[in-house]
Amino acid sequence: MLKKGLIIAGSILLIIIGLLTYKNWQKKAMLKTFKQPSLQTMESLKSLKNQNNLPGIMLIPKNQEGFDFLRNYLSEGTIFVLDEHNKVIECNFENIGGLCYADVVKGINKGYNFNTKKQFPLFDSLNFYETLLASTVTVHDNDMQTLEKPYKYKILYGWVSYIPISFSPKQMGFSPEAIENQDVLFVGVSSDYVNNWFGDDSTLIPSYKFE
């Protein structure tokens, strides 16, 4: 029994080390492309989205509270899968689902074969999707109508203009088949400093230093 317990404990320790190692690698990869944030506009973000063929529609912060919500829950490199009831069924947020970003994307590309019995009480208590919509605005007039249509799945992915790897199609890894699936809506969520809520004085943007 003692030997079996040690083996289980050792296996758990290896999994934890593996997750921490991956997150450290992911952070370093992000930092290699990081640059100081600059003030964005709806038009500049539209242009960035189009230039990089980012899938789906785009949401940006509505106000300071919306920005804080996005930075807390849907920052760059974060991904969520919602079902037809807008309930979180998978994510990589702080690894609470046990999966990293690549694992979630792999599940998406393989036909959305997720464990729908997995529970995410944190996001249930937050009314996550409703709070997201209340915290953001769309950048195209007809995008809100698109959001209101029924979809089997919604894919929410976070990105920012000042970390190019966060919106690189190659790094995001979605397959063409996944993107073209008419039963799925991709929603890119940018937590940039945008003049619609931040104002026009770019000198007020904090100086970022990641270590």
RODO-2510 file (C-alpha; in nm, 4 decimals, decimal comma):
residues 211
     n   res          X          Y          Z
     1     m     0,0000     0,0000     0,0000
     2     l     0,2812     0,2388     0,0906
     3     k     0,4567     0,1697    -0,2404
     4     k     0,1352     0,2281    -0,4331
     5     g     0,0786     0,5533    -0,2467
     6     l     0,4281     0,6733    -0,3292
     7     i     0,3771     0,5907    -0,6968
     8     i     0,0501     0,7870    -0,7055
     9     a     0,2073     1,0810    -0,5226
    10     g     0,5040     1,0738    -0,7606
    11     s     0,2742     1,0683    -1,0640
    12     i     0,0755     1,3661    -0,9341
    13     l     0,3990     1,5554    -0,8676
    14     l     0,5192     1,4880    -1,2231
    15     i     0,1895     1,6158    -1,3656
    16     i     0,2138     1,9354    -1,1592
    17     i     0,5761     1,9880    -1,2657
    18     g     0,4746     1,9289    -1,6275
    19     l     0,1962     2,1874    -1,6098
    20     l     0,4214     2,4443    -1,4441
    21     t     0,6952     2,3815    -1,7006
    22     y     0,4492     2,4274    -1,9880
    23     k     0,3077     2,7484    -1,8405
    24     n     0,6611     2,8829    -1,7944
    25     w     0,7428     2,7990    -2,1573
    26     q     0,4174     2,9576    -2,2749
    27     k     0,4947     3,2750    -2,0799
    28     k     0,8458     3,2972    -2,2246
    29     a     0,7081     3,2474    -2,5765
    30     m     0,4614     3,5312    -2,5186
    31     l     0,7313     3,7600    -2,3819
    32     k     0,9524     3,7129    -2,6873
    33     t     0,6986     3,9049    -2,8956
    34     f     0,5792     4,1461    -2,6250
    35     k     0,5877     4,5206    -2,6821
    36     q     0,4613     4,8117    -2,4762
    37     p     0,0837     4,8563    -2,5294
    38     s    -0,0284     5,1457    -2,7463
    39     l    -0,3670     5,3089    -2,7797
    40     q    -0,5927     5,1277    -3,0257
    41     t    -0,9137     5,2204    -3,2040
    42     m    -1,1936     5,0038    -3,3355
    43     e    -1,0586     5,0587    -3,6852
    44     s    -0,7017     4,9594    -3,5954
    45     l    -0,8228     4,6395    -3,4289
    46     k    -1,0506     4,5608    -3,7243
    47     s    -0,7512     4,6018    -3,9519
    48     l    -0,5365     4,3751    -3,7344
    49     k    -0,8107     4,1124    -3,7282
    50     n    -0,8510     4,1219    -4,1064
    51     q    -0,4779     4,1164    -4,1782
    52     n    -0,4386     3,8019    -3,9678
    53     n    -0,7643     3,6351    -4,0732
    54     l    -0,8738     3,5911    -3,7132
    55     p    -1,1820     3,3678    -3,7059
    56     g    -1,5278     3,4819    -3,6040
    57     i    -1,6381     3,8108    -3,4539
    58     m    -1,4558     4,0425    -3,2133
    59     l    -1,5389     4,1901    -2,8742
    60     i    -1,3553     4,4732    -2,6971
    61     p    -1,3956     4,6266    -2,3485
    62     k    -1,6950     4,8547    -2,2965
    63     n    -1,5427     5,0462    -2,0039
    64     q    -1,2850     5,0177    -1,7259
    65     e    -1,4896     4,7525    -1,5461
    66     g    -1,5121     4,5534    -1,8676
    67     f    -1,1385     4,5821    -1,9186
    68     d    -1,0743     4,4569    -1,5643
    69     f    -1,3095     4,1618    -1,6199
    70     l    -1,1301     4,0620    -1,9412
    71     r    -0,7848     4,0968    -1,7869
    72     n    -0,8956     3,8755    -1,4980
    73     y    -1,0672     3,6004    -1,6961
    74     l    -1,0054     3,6222    -2,0717
    75     s    -0,6598     3,7660    -2,1241
    76     e    -0,4310     3,6719    -2,4128
    77     g    -0,3711     3,2971    -2,4489
    78     t    -0,6932     3,2069    -2,2653
    79     i    -0,9579     2,9967    -2,4373
    80     f    -1,3095     2,8830    -2,3421
    81     v    -1,5532     2,6401    -2,5030
    82     l    -1,9231     2,7072    -2,4358
    83     d    -2,2130     2,4755    -2,5180
    84     e    -2,5482     2,5700    -2,6754
    85     h    -2,6645     2,6989    -2,3352
    86     n    -2,3573     2,9260    -2,3096
    87     k    -2,2234     2,7142    -2,0255
    88     v    -1,8477     2,6642    -1,9942
    89     i    -1,7623     2,3039    -2,0787
    90     e    -1,3860     2,3447    -2,1245
    91     c    -1,1149     2,6056    -2,0774
    92     n    -0,7498     2,6536    -1,9952
    93     f    -0,8076     2,9274    -1,7359
    94     e    -0,5374     2,8739    -1,4722
    95     n    -0,5501     2,5051    -1,5695
    96     i    -0,8597     2,4520    -1,3515
    97     g    -0,9891     2,2124    -1,6146
    98     g    -0,6580     2,0287    -1,6219
    99     l    -0,5928     2,1231    -1,9848
   100     c    -0,3494     2,3640    -2,1451
   101     y    -0,4307     2,5822    -2,4478
   102     a    -0,2984     2,3236    -2,6950
   103     d    -0,5141     2,0519    -2,5363
   104     v    -0,8303     2,2598    -2,5751
   105     v    -0,7494     2,3452    -2,9377
   106     k    -0,6785     1,9785    -3,0064
   107     g    -1,0247     1,8912    -2,8756
   108     i    -1,1787     2,1590    -3,0975
   109     n    -0,9956     2,0352    -3,4065
   110     k    -1,0961     1,6752    -3,3334
   111     g    -1,4683     1,7454    -3,3397
   112     y    -1,5410     1,8988    -2,9977
   113     n    -1,5070     1,5729    -2,8087
   114     f    -1,5169     1,7269    -2,4603
   115     n    -1,6314     1,5850    -2,1292
   116     t    -1,9622     1,7686    -2,0944
   117     k    -2,0020     1,6420    -1,7356
   118     k    -1,7017     1,8450    -1,6194
   119     q    -1,8089     2,1222    -1,3820
   120     f    -1,6812     2,4797    -1,3657
   121     p    -1,8637     2,6297    -1,0634
   122     l    -1,6522     2,9477    -1,0695
   123     f    -1,7889     3,0478    -1,4094
   124     d    -2,1410     2,9353    -1,3259
   125     s    -2,1379     3,1667    -1,0236
   126     l    -2,0057     3,4531    -1,2362
   127     n    -2,2794     3,4102    -1,4993
   128     f    -1,9743     3,4131    -1,7205
   129     y    -2,1219     3,4581    -2,0677
   130     e    -2,3811     3,7160    -1,9606
   131     t    -2,1134     3,9117    -1,7718
   132     l    -1,8864     3,8945    -2,0765
   133     l    -2,1550     4,0470    -2,2993
   134     a    -2,2295     4,3157    -2,0396
   135     s    -1,8575     4,3991    -2,0212
   136     t    -1,7895     4,4321    -2,3948
   137     v    -1,9037     4,5836    -2,7226
   138     t    -1,8838     4,4472    -3,0751
   139     v    -1,6796     4,6213    -3,3446
   140     h    -1,9265     4,5527    -3,6285
   141     d    -2,2925     4,6536    -3,6165
   142     n    -2,4269     4,3113    -3,7127
   143     d    -2,2059     4,1131    -3,4734
   144     m    -2,4577     4,1366    -3,1894
   145     q    -2,7174     3,9713    -3,4113
   146     t    -2,4640     3,6974    -3,4843
   147     l    -2,4092     3,6451    -3,1104
   148     e    -2,7829     3,6033    -3,0555
   149     k    -2,8111     3,3171    -3,3057
   150     p    -2,8094     2,9597    -3,1711
   151     y    -2,4808     2,7703    -3,1984
   152     k    -2,3823     2,4273    -3,0785
   153     y    -2,0551     2,5705    -2,9481
   154     k    -1,8945     2,9085    -2,8952
   155     i    -1,5154     2,9396    -2,8817
   156     l    -1,3906     3,2424    -2,6875
   157     y    -1,0225     3,3234    -2,7299
   158     g    -0,8330     3,6159    -2,5784
   159     w    -0,5718     3,8248    -2,7575
   160     v    -0,4035     4,1664    -2,7484
   161     s    -0,2313     4,3741    -3,0160
   162     y     0,0900     4,4128    -2,8159
   163     i     0,1639     4,0393    -2,8010
   164     p     0,1607     3,9270    -3,1680
   165     i     0,1920     3,5585    -3,0806
   166     s    -0,1515     3,5843    -2,9159
   167     f    -0,3200     3,6473    -3,2534
   168     s    -0,0923     3,4469    -3,4797
   169     p    -0,3079     3,1971    -3,6758
   170     k    -0,0208     2,9474    -3,6680
   171     q     0,0126     2,9707    -3,2901
   172     m    -0,3632     2,9627    -3,2280
   173     g    -0,3754     2,6386    -3,4233
   174     f    -0,7424     2,6197    -3,5247
   175     s    -0,7964     2,3898    -3,8218
   176     p    -0,9822     2,5224    -4,1319
   177     e    -1,2497     2,2573    -4,0748
   178     a    -1,3099     2,3792    -3,7189
   179     i    -1,3302     2,7433    -3,8280
   180     e    -1,5682     2,6704    -4,1171
   181     n    -1,8092     2,4654    -3,9023
   182     q    -2,1424     2,6492    -3,9293
   183     d    -2,2568     2,5160    -3,5915
   184     v    -1,9716     2,6940    -3,4137
   185     l    -1,9091     3,0629    -3,3470
   186     f    -1,5570     3,1870    -3,2816
   187     v    -1,5350     3,5009    -3,0694
   188     g    -1,2029     3,6837    -3,0448
   189     v    -1,1876     3,8945    -2,7280
   190     s    -0,9343     4,1766    -2,7246
   191     s    -0,8420     4,3318    -2,3895
   192     d    -0,6519     4,6179    -2,5513
   193     y    -0,6497     4,9822    -2,4488
   194     v    -0,9111     5,1138    -2,6916
   195     n    -1,0142     5,4779    -2,7180
   196     n    -1,3853     5,3945    -2,6948
   197     w    -1,3412     5,3456    -2,3186
   198     f    -0,9866     5,4551    -2,2336
   199     g    -0,9878     5,8002    -2,3940
   200     d    -0,7398     5,9588    -2,6331
   201     d    -0,4431     6,0214    -2,4017
   202     s    -0,2031     5,7339    -2,4698
   203     t     0,0433     5,8667    -2,2122
   204     l    -0,1907     5,7312    -1,9414
   205     i    -0,1325     5,3699    -2,0492
   206     p     0,0728     5,2039    -1,7733
   207     s     0,4267     5,0951    -1,8494
   208     y     0,4287     4,7153    -1,8628
   209     k     0,7189     4,5063    -1,7456
   210     f     0,6880     4,1274    -1,7521
   211     e     0,9450     3,9088    -1,5816
***
